Amino acid sequence: MSTNVLRTADGWWVVRDSRAVRIETKAVTTAELLADRAAVRETVREAAASGDTGTAVADLVALSPVTTPCRVVAQMVNYRSHARDSGFTGDIPPTFFRKASGSVSGPGEAIVRPSHVKFLDYEIELGLVMGAPLPVGTVVTEQDLPSYVAGLVVTNDVSARDVQLTKTQFYESKSYPTFTPTGPFLCLLEPEEFAHLLDLRLKLTVNGDLRQDRTLADMIVRPAQALTLLARFQTLDPGDLLLTGTPGGTALKAPPKAVEKIGALLPPAVKWKAFFKSQARNPHYLRDGDLITATIATPDGRIHLGEQRTPVTDA
């Protein structure tokens, strides 16, 4: 069965229900921990044999289980529900973008909205953590996906929409510090468990209000195909992170087609001024004091990546 691993300032822990047992390893980085998978398995075995209940998870301060620096790559518009919200019709070409690894933050750390950002948005995403090198030219099949992906994490691709749309690029708008909350757990899967990926359900609430709720079955490009497409031009290494897209329900949605056609006739400055004036009435953008809760799990709890709770604060 899958093994959930937690990282704190003191090291790595195996999580068993509400308790955690320290892993005896010299690993500092995620890549080093994945190379010492034997220590993880030994901790699980010894804890089960001895009945060691360890430490309460609630008493530990979780850090991101993905250490940095690392490559952080993301897929754009990769759920059918998000494509509809975004106004896309027909076939959507698979598209990737990079995020600065300096944006990765812990699962309980505050998301800090820069003072110039007025439209801050959330995007729950399943993160794939690489366990083996992915050289350029690699073809990944569903059967050998476990050979490349070691585990899964909850991520939130936080986005400054006013920066993203007016500059027509993703890197800056999604790379500010704290814009990629990650964890709490690195869920290390056994090969047979990859068959249950499509059962994973992504849920995100803001102040208890359910905003996003979809399973991976809504995905357009699934993990094996995504890695194959990415490997046409991008190498990945153990410990690198691929964000696999977000379902519908984000604050940003495309305007009606008639409004979009009128906007296309306006000068850019006028168009964006009108668009953001209308967006200012949208209550779903994140504000100081909001609390985001994000979970990814199968209905039977066979795979559960933990609960991410991130407050929002102004810089």
N, C-alpha and C positions, 0 to 999 in steps of 0.2 A: 504494500500500500504506500501512498505518498507520504513524504516526511516534510513537515513544516519546520523551517529554520529561521530563527530570529537573531538579529545582530544588535548588540549594545556596545557601549564604549569599552566594556570589559571583555568582549569576545563574542563567540557564537554559541547558540543554544538550540537544542532540539525541543520543540513544543509538543506536549502531550496533554490534550484537553486544555485545562486552565493552568497547567504547570509547565515549567521549562527546566531542562537539565543541561548543564554546561558541557560543551564539546571540548575534549582535550585535543586541541590542534594549535599549531603555530601559525595557521593561516590568518592573514591580515586582510587580503583582498578577496572578493568573490571568486575570482579565478583560482586563487590558491585554495580556497575551501572546496571548490568543485574538484580540484586535483587530489584532495584529501577526503574523497567520499567515503573511504574506508573508516575514517574516524567518526563520521556521522553515523554510519551503520553500526559501529561498535558501541556508540553512545546509546542508540536505540535498543540494541540487544542487552546491554548491561542494565539499563534502566528497567527494562521489562523483567529481567531475571532477578534483580535485587529489590524491586519495588520502590526504588528511589523516586520520590515525588518532586524533588528539586525545589525550585523557587516559583512563587506565584507569578504568572505572566504580568498581572496587574502591577506588580512591584518593579517591573523592568521598564526602562525607557528605550523604546525601540528606535533604532536608526534605520536608514534605508538598507535593505539587504543587498542592494546593488551598489558596490563601492565605485568611487570615481578617482581618477579619470577613466572613462570608458567611452565607447561609441554609443550614442543614443540615436536611433533611427526610428522614424515613424511613418505609418501609412496614412494617406489622405483619402477621405471619403470611401471607407471600406465596409460600410453597412448599408443595406438597402434603405432602411428607415432614415438614416442620416442623409443619404443621397436625395430622398424625397424632400426632406426638410430644407435641403440646400438648393432645391430647384433643378437638380440634374435629371435629364431624361435620356433614354437610350443607354448604350454601352459607356461605361466609365473606365478610361484607361488607368491601369495601376500606376500610382504615383507615390514616391517616397520623398521625405525631407529629413534634414538633420536637426537635432536640438543640441544645444551646448550641454555637456555633462554637468556643468556648474549649476544647472537648473534642478538637478536631482536633490530631493530633500526627504526627510523622514516622514513616516505615516501619521505623526501627530504634530508635526511642525507647522506653524502658521504659514499660510500663503500670503505673501506681502504684495499688495497692489501698488505699483509705482505711482507717484503723484500725477504723472501726465496721462495715465491710463484711465479712461472713463468707462470702458465696456469690457469688463473682465468676465470670462466664460470658463466653464468646466467641461471636461470630456473624459469620462471614465474609459479606460482602455486596458485590455489584457496585455501584459508585458511578457515577452518570451526572453528568457535569459539563456544565452548560448553556453553550451558545455564543451564544445569542440570547435576547432577552426573551420570556417566556411570560406574556402578559397574562391577566387573569381573563377567562374565556369562550372561551379558545382550544381548538379541537378538533385534536388531533394524530393523524394517521394513520401507518400503517407507512411509507408512501411519503415523507411529509415529516418523519419523525423526524430525519433528518440536518440539517434546517433549524434544529432547536432544540438538539440534543445535539452538543457538539463532541467529547467524548471520554469515556474510561472510566478508572476507578481501582479498585484493591483497597482495600476498607475493612473494618474490624472494628468492629461495633457492640457494644462491651464493655458488660456490664450487671451492675449490682449487684442480684442477684435478691431479696435480703431487703428492700431498699428498694422495689423495683418492686412486689413482691407485697403487702407489708403496707400500703403507701400507695396501692395501686391506681392508680399513675400512672407514666409513663415518663420525663418530663423530667429529674427529679433523678437517677433511677437510671442514666441513660445519658449524663449530661452532665458528670460529673466530669472534670477535666483528664486528658488522655491516653486518654480512653475512645473516641476515634475515630481509631485509627491509619490513615493514608491514604498510598497510594503503594506502591512507589517511583515508578512512572512515571505520567504523564498520557498515555494512549494516544489520540492524535488519529486519528480514523477518516476515511477517504474514504467518500463516500456509498454506494458499492457494497458496502462491508464490513459495513454494518448487516444485510445479509442473513445474516450468519454469527453473529449474537448468540446464537441458541439453541444453538449448538455450544459456547459458552463453558462450561468446567468449573471449578467452584469447589472448591478443596481446602484444608483446614485440618488441621494436625497440632499436637499438643502433645507436646513432648519426643519427636518422631518417631512418635507414635501417631496414626494417621489417625482423625479425629473426624467430619469433614464432607467429602462427595464427591458432588456433583450437578451437572448441567448446568442451564442456564436453561430447558430444556424442562419442568422441574419447576415452573416459575413458575405462579402462579394469575392474577395481573394483570401483563401484560407492559408494557414501557416506554411505548409510545405510548398505551395505554389509561390507564396510571397518570398520565401527564402531563395527559391530558384530564380525568381525575377530579380531580386536584390543582388544575387551573386553574379549577375551579368556584368556588374561594374563595381561592386563593393565587397571588400573582404570583411569578415567578422571574426572575432576571437572570443575565447571563453571569458565570460563575465560581461560581454557586450549585451545591449538591451534593444529589442525591437518592440515598439508600440504598434499594436495591430489594428488601430482604428477605433472609432467610437460609434455607438448606436444613436438613433434619433433622440431628441429631447433636449439638446443644448439650447441655450438662450438665443443664440443667433439662428435666424431662419430667413430664407430667401423671401423677398417681397413678392406680391402677386405679379403675374406676368405683365399685366398692363402697366403697372407702376415701373417695372424693370425696363420696359420698352421706352417709356417716357424718360427715365433716368439716363438711358444710353444716348439720348439726344442732347443732354445738358453738358456743359463744361465740367470737368472732374471736380473742381472745387465746389461748384454749386450742387452737383449730384451728391457728394459726400455730406455736405452740410445738411441737405434735406433728409438724407438717409439717417444720419445720426440724430437728427431732431426727432424723427419718428421712433428711433430705437430708445431714446431717453424715456419714453413712456412704457418700455418693456420692463416689468418688475423682476424678471428672471436673472438679470445680470447680477454678479456677485458684489456684495457690499460689505463694508467694515462690520464685523460682528457676526457674520453668517458662519454657520457650521456645516461643512460638507461631510457626509458619511458615504463611503463607497465599499461595496463588497462584491466578490466574485466567487461563486461556488456552484457545485452541482446540486440538484434538488435533494439527493440522498445524502449529501454531506461527505461523500467519498473524497471529493476534492474541495477544499475550502481554504482560500488564500488569506483569511482573516478580515478584520474590519479596519478600514482607514478612516480616521476622524481628524479633519484638518479645519481649523478656524481660519477665517479671512480677516486680515488687518490692513489698514492703510499705512503706507510708508511714513 
